[in-house]
Amino acid sequence: MRHSPLLHLSLTALLTACAVTPYQPYSGGVGFSEVGLTKTRYEVLYHGTTGMDEGTAKNHAITRAAELGKQNGFTHFRIVSSAVREDITRSAEHDLFPRRPWTGETQRMTEWEWRREQELEASRRALNTRSTSAPVVRIVVDYVSEDCAACLSVEAKLKEAVDKGILGGTR
């Protein structure tokens, strides 16, 4: 069975539109931000999404550093320092129905029953707690106008980001 080129093109466009890239300015706990420390030194932070690996998050931070270099007229940059940490979020699910519904009557328990009830409630809360983690990358870069042994090319990093689909081809 042959498919029309138009169908193939529309499916490709649909899949591309559905793919959400987390490369964006910081908003809602995800994205990049930067601080200019001097005219030639910047600190770039990238907050990744849940489940993102550290390498991808670091690549997004380096991509942002390359964009800043291009905006400021530099051709090369080097990473002075980098650090990665995990941003851990813990949440507890609440039960819609309590174990003992409210009857309006006072309950009398022995101290042993009260302690046992507290232990049961603590174990239920522990079972209903979920943790998620997301990488946070911090890099500090120095911009230079010429190549050096430890330098990265602004243009090469931007081309690499376009090839990997991090950036659109219009940047």
PALUMLUM-485339 format. One record per residue (C-alpha): residue in three letters; z, x, y. Coordinates in steps of 0.02 Angstrom, whole numbers, padded with zeros to 5 digits, always signed. Layout:
<pts>
ALAZXY
...
</pts>
This chain:
<pts>
MET+00000+00000+00000
ARG-00052+00073+00169
HIS+00057+00055+00322
SER-00016+00048+00494
PRO+00019+00194+00613
LEU+00091+00068+00736
LEU+00221+00013+00607
HIS+00267+00194+00573
LEU+00282+00230+00760
SER+00389+00076+00792
LEU+00506+00118+00647
THR+00525+00295+00712
ALA+00564+00230+00886
LEU+00690+00107+00815
LEU+00781+00241+00714
THR+00782+00357+00864
ALA+00855+00221+00974
CYS+00991+00185+00846
ALA+01044+00367+00837
VAL+01186+00389+00959
THR+01207+00566+01020
PRO+01383+00612+01070
TYR+01316+00736+01199
GLN+01365+00652+01361
PRO+01480+00676+01510
TYR+01662+00647+01462
SER+01696+00461+01444
GLY+01802+00363+01323
GLY+01874+00517+01240
VAL+01705+00596+01197
GLY+01591+00714+01291
PHE+01587+00869+01400
SER+01670+00919+01562
GLU+01672+01081+01658
VAL+01770+01172+01792
GLY+01699+01308+01902
LEU+01826+01450+01902
THR+01720+01566+02012
LYS+01538+01568+02066
THR+01488+01649+01902
ARG+01624+01590+01782
TYR+01644+01415+01711
GLU+01759+01333+01586
VAL+01672+01203+01477
LEU+01767+01077+01371
TYR+01686+00970+01238
HIS+01781+00828+01153
GLY+01694+00784+00990
THR+01690+00621+00895
THR+01795+00581+00742
GLY+01725+00670+00592
MET+01619+00793+00692
ASP+01627+00972+00630
GLU+01684+01115+00741
GLY+01513+01200+00738
THR+01425+01048+00810
ALA+01558+01028+00945
LYS+01544+01212+00993
ASN+01354+01197+00998
HIS+01370+01051+01120
ALA+01487+01154+01231
ILE+01363+01300+01230
THR+01221+01179+01272
ARG+01320+01118+01423
ALA+01350+01299+01476
ALA+01163+01331+01467
GLU+01128+01177+01574
LEU+01252+01238+01705
GLY+01170+01409+01704
LYS+00999+01333+01735
GLN+01068+01220+01874
ASN+01145+01372+01960
GLY+00992+01485+01941
PHE+01056+01604+01806
THR+00951+01667+01662
HIS+01089+01727+01543
PHE+01271+01698+01503
ARG+01403+01767+01387
ILE+01551+01681+01308
VAL+01710+01765+01370
SER+01830+01661+01265
SER+01826+01510+01152
ALA+01957+01403+01067
VAL+01948+01253+00953
ARG+02086+01129+00918
GLU+02095+00964+00827
ASP+02136+00809+00929
ILE+02235+00702+00806
THR+02257+00516+00835
ARG+02382+00419+00732
SER+02384+00231+00725
ALA+02488+00107+00629
GLU+02422-00055+00562
HIS+02537-00201+00592
ASP+02559-00334+00461
LEU+02513-00508+00516
PHE+02645-00583+00404
PRO+02820-00512+00399
ARG+02908-00487+00233
ARG+03044-00610+00279
PRO+02984-00755+00384
TRP+03096-00816+00523
THR+03200-00962+00463
GLY+03322-00976+00606
GLU+03466-00937+00491
THR+03567-00778+00504
GLN+03553-00667+00352
ARG+03703-00579+00281
MET+03672-00418+00188
THR+03786-00290+00115
GLU+03768-00116+00186
TRP+03677-00060+00028
GLU+03551-00205+00045
TRP+03526-00166+00229
ARG+03491+00019+00193
ARG+03372-00026+00051
GLU+03280-00146+00167
GLN+03265-00009+00299
GLU+03195+00113+00169
LEU+03067-00016+00112
GLU+03012-00050+00290
ALA+02997+00136+00327
SER+02890+00163+00172
ARG+02778+00015+00219
ARG+02752+00088+00394
ALA+02711+00258+00319
LEU+02581+00179+00205
ASN+02500+00086+00349
THR+02483+00239+00464
ARG+02309+00315+00484
SER+02261+00481+00560
THR+02093+00531+00630
SER+02045+00700+00700
ALA+01910+00759+00817
PRO+01872+00937+00876
VAL+01901+00992+01055
VAL+01810+01152+01104
ARG+01851+01255+01258
ILE+01737+01399+01308
VAL+01739+01510+01461
VAL+01571+01585+01509
ASP+01513+01716+01633
TYR+01338+01696+01705
VAL+01227+01846+01739
SER+01052+01864+01808
GLU+00991+01989+01677
ASP+01005+02012+01490
CYS+01147+02110+01411
ALA+01200+02153+01233
ALA+01319+02004+01214
CYS+01220+01882+01321
LEU+01135+01720+01274
SER+00975+01663+01358
VAL+00990+01500+01456
GLU+00810+01450+01416
ALA+00825+01493+01230
LYS+00985+01389+01213
LEU+00906+01242+01304
LYS+00750+01252+01193
GLU+00862+01260+01038
ALA+00957+01104+01099
VAL+00792+01011+01124
ASP+00733+01063+00950
LYS+00896+01002+00872
GLY+00886+00836+00964
ILE+01041+00866+01071
LEU+00938+00859+01231
GLY+00782+00760+01269
GLY+00623+00859+01306
THR+00629+00816+01493
ARG+00770+00932+01543
</pts>
